[in-house]
Amino acid sequence: MRNIVLVAGHSRKKYGCKAKDGTREFDFASSIISIVEGLVNNSKAVNVNLQTFEMSKLADKIEMTNKLNPYLAIELHFNSFKDRNVKGSEAFYWEEKDLSALLAHRYCDIFQKVSGVKTRRAKKDNEGQYKRLAWCRDIRNHSILVENEFLSYKHFNKELYFYYSISAMLRFLKSISW
Ligand SMILES: [Zn+2]
Protein backbone atom coordinates (compact mmCIF):
# COMPACT_ATOMS: atom_id res chain seq x y z
CA MET A 1 0.00 0.00 0.00
CA ARG A 2 1.40 3.38 -0.97
CA ASN A 3 1.87 6.18 1.53
CA ILE A 4 0.39 9.47 0.41
CA VAL A 5 0.64 12.79 2.24
CA LEU A 6 -2.22 15.23 1.64
CA VAL A 7 -2.10 18.63 3.32
CA ALA A 8 -3.86 21.96 2.97
CA GLY A 9 -1.91 24.92 1.66
CA HIS A 10 -1.17 27.78 4.11
CA SER A 11 -2.16 27.62 7.78
CA ARG A 12 -4.95 28.50 10.19
CA LYS A 13 -3.48 31.99 10.80
CA LYS A 14 -2.06 32.72 7.35
CA TYR A 15 -5.00 31.24 5.56
CA GLY A 16 -4.31 32.21 1.92
CA CYS A 17 -7.19 33.74 -0.04
CA LYS A 18 -10.77 34.40 0.95
CA ALA A 19 -14.09 33.81 -0.79
CA LYS A 20 -16.72 36.55 -1.09
CA ASP A 21 -18.72 34.93 1.75
CA GLY A 22 -15.65 34.98 4.04
CA THR A 23 -14.64 31.34 3.60
CA ARG A 24 -10.90 31.02 4.06
CA GLU A 25 -8.76 29.02 1.67
CA PHE A 26 -7.03 27.00 4.40
CA ASP A 27 -10.32 26.10 6.14
CA PHE A 28 -11.99 25.13 2.87
CA ALA A 29 -9.08 22.89 1.79
CA SER A 30 -8.84 21.38 5.30
CA SER A 31 -12.52 20.44 5.40
CA ILE A 32 -12.18 18.73 2.01
CA ILE A 33 -9.10 16.86 3.19
CA SER A 34 -10.77 15.60 6.37
CA ILE A 35 -13.71 14.23 4.36
CA VAL A 36 -11.37 12.59 1.83
CA GLU A 37 -9.40 11.07 4.72
CA GLY A 38 -12.55 9.61 6.28
CA LEU A 39 -13.75 8.19 2.97
CA VAL A 40 -10.36 6.70 2.08
CA ASN A 41 -10.05 5.04 5.50
CA ASN A 42 -13.43 3.36 4.97
CA SER A 43 -12.88 2.41 1.37
CA LYS A 44 -11.64 -0.84 -0.08
CA ALA A 45 -11.45 0.65 -3.57
CA VAL A 46 -9.05 3.45 -2.64
CA ASN A 47 -6.18 1.44 -1.29
CA VAL A 48 -3.67 4.03 -0.10
CA ASN A 49 -2.33 4.93 3.31
CA LEU A 50 -3.35 8.57 3.51
CA GLN A 51 -1.52 10.79 5.99
CA THR A 52 -2.45 14.35 6.77
CA PHE A 53 -1.27 16.92 9.31
CA GLU A 54 -1.36 20.63 10.02
CA MET A 55 1.68 22.90 10.43
CA SER A 56 1.97 26.64 10.12
CA LYS A 57 5.37 26.93 8.44
CA LEU A 58 5.97 25.59 4.95
CA ALA A 59 9.54 24.56 5.85
CA ASP A 60 8.19 22.45 8.77
CA LYS A 61 5.57 20.92 6.52
CA ILE A 62 8.24 19.93 4.02
CA GLU A 63 10.51 18.52 6.73
CA MET A 64 7.64 16.49 8.21
CA THR A 65 6.65 15.22 4.76
CA ASN A 66 10.21 14.14 4.00
CA LYS A 67 10.31 12.34 7.35
CA LEU A 68 7.11 10.47 6.48
CA ASN A 69 8.74 9.61 3.14
CA PRO A 70 5.55 9.20 1.10
CA TYR A 71 5.26 7.94 -2.45
CA LEU A 72 3.51 11.19 -3.30
CA ALA A 73 2.87 14.42 -1.39
CA ILE A 74 -0.02 16.68 -2.39
CA GLU A 75 -0.65 20.22 -1.19
CA LEU A 76 -4.19 21.44 -1.84
CA HIS A 77 -4.90 25.11 -2.59
CA PHE A 78 -7.69 27.19 -4.01
CA ASN A 79 -6.63 29.91 -6.36
CA SER A 80 -7.15 33.66 -6.38
CA PHE A 81 -6.38 36.17 -9.10
CA LYS A 82 -7.27 39.70 -10.09
CA ASP A 83 -8.31 38.86 -13.63
CA ARG A 84 -11.70 37.21 -13.43
CA ASN A 85 -11.49 35.93 -16.98
CA VAL A 86 -8.88 33.41 -15.89
CA LYS A 87 -10.58 30.17 -14.88
CA GLY A 88 -9.91 26.55 -14.18
CA SER A 89 -7.92 24.33 -11.87
CA GLU A 90 -4.23 23.68 -12.30
CA ALA A 91 -1.48 21.54 -10.80
CA PHE A 92 2.24 22.18 -10.45
CA TYR A 93 5.26 19.89 -10.43
CA TRP A 94 9.01 20.45 -10.30
CA GLU A 95 10.81 18.16 -12.73
CA GLU A 96 9.55 17.68 -16.26
CA LYS A 97 10.84 14.09 -16.38
CA ASP A 98 9.69 13.10 -12.92
CA LEU A 99 6.60 10.99 -12.33
CA SER A 100 5.23 14.05 -10.50
CA ALA A 101 4.62 15.69 -13.88
CA LEU A 102 2.60 12.72 -15.09
CA LEU A 103 0.61 12.65 -11.85
CA ALA A 104 -0.07 16.40 -12.01
CA HIS A 105 -1.42 15.97 -15.54
CA ARG A 106 -3.50 13.03 -14.38
CA TYR A 107 -5.00 15.06 -11.54
CA CYS A 108 -6.00 17.81 -14.00
CA ASP A 109 -7.56 15.29 -16.37
CA ILE A 110 -9.58 13.78 -13.53
CA PHE A 111 -10.68 17.19 -12.23
CA GLN A 112 -11.81 18.16 -15.72
CA LYS A 113 -13.79 14.95 -16.06
CA VAL A 114 -15.42 15.34 -12.65
CA SER A 115 -16.29 19.04 -12.97
CA GLY A 116 -16.86 19.35 -16.71
CA VAL A 117 -14.81 22.56 -16.49
CA LYS A 118 -11.69 22.88 -18.63
CA THR A 119 -8.61 22.93 -16.41
CA ARG A 120 -5.56 25.17 -16.86
CA ARG A 121 -3.47 21.99 -17.10
CA ALA A 122 -0.40 20.93 -15.17
CA LYS A 123 2.65 23.18 -15.27
CA LYS A 124 6.26 23.12 -14.31
CA ASP A 125 6.68 24.98 -11.06
CA ASN A 126 8.42 28.31 -11.41
CA GLU A 127 10.13 29.57 -8.29
CA GLY A 128 10.62 33.05 -9.69
CA GLN A 129 6.92 33.39 -10.26
CA TYR A 130 5.63 31.82 -7.05
CA LYS A 131 7.99 31.87 -4.09
CA ARG A 132 5.74 29.60 -2.07
CA LEU A 133 6.24 26.69 -4.43
CA ALA A 134 9.18 25.26 -2.51
CA TRP A 135 6.66 22.48 -1.90
CA CYS A 136 7.37 20.95 -5.30
CA ARG A 137 11.11 21.63 -5.15
CA ASP A 138 11.99 20.41 -1.66
CA ILE A 139 9.92 17.26 -1.24
CA ARG A 140 12.33 14.39 -1.79
CA ASN A 141 9.88 12.07 -3.50
CA HIS A 142 7.08 12.86 -5.91
CA SER A 143 5.06 15.95 -5.12
CA ILE A 144 2.37 18.08 -6.71
CA LEU A 145 0.69 21.33 -5.76
CA VAL A 146 -2.95 21.55 -6.72
CA GLU A 147 -4.79 24.84 -7.25
CA ASN A 148 -8.48 24.06 -7.59
CA GLU A 149 -10.75 26.77 -9.03
CA PHE A 150 -10.65 30.41 -8.03
CA LEU A 151 -12.09 30.74 -4.54
CA SER A 152 -11.94 34.53 -4.60
CA TYR A 153 -14.33 34.97 -7.54
CA LYS A 154 -17.89 36.12 -7.11
CA HIS A 155 -19.21 33.28 -9.26
CA PHE A 156 -17.34 30.60 -7.25
CA ASN A 157 -19.86 27.92 -6.36
CA LYS A 158 -18.64 26.68 -2.99
CA GLU A 159 -20.90 23.65 -2.66
CA LEU A 160 -20.21 22.48 -6.16
CA TYR A 161 -16.45 22.81 -5.85
CA PHE A 162 -16.52 21.16 -2.44
CA TYR A 163 -18.08 18.14 -4.13
CA TYR A 164 -15.82 18.29 -7.21
CA SER A 165 -12.69 18.53 -5.05
CA ILE A 166 -13.61 15.51 -2.92
CA SER A 167 -14.67 13.50 -5.90
CA ALA A 168 -11.60 14.33 -7.99
CA MET A 169 -9.21 13.62 -5.11
CA LEU A 170 -10.81 10.23 -4.43
CA ARG A 171 -10.60 9.24 -8.09
CA PHE A 172 -7.01 10.46 -8.27
CA LEU A 173 -6.02 8.48 -5.16
CA LYS A 174 -7.78 5.43 -6.56
CA SER A 175 -5.71 5.76 -9.72
CA ILE A 176 -2.51 5.41 -7.67
CA SER A 177 -3.82 2.66 -5.37
CA TRP A 178 -1.43 -0.25 -5.22
ZN1 LIG B 1 -3.10 28.96 -1.72
Residues whose N, C-alpha, C, O or C-beta is under 5 A from the ligand:
A	BS01	ZN	G9 G16 H77 F78
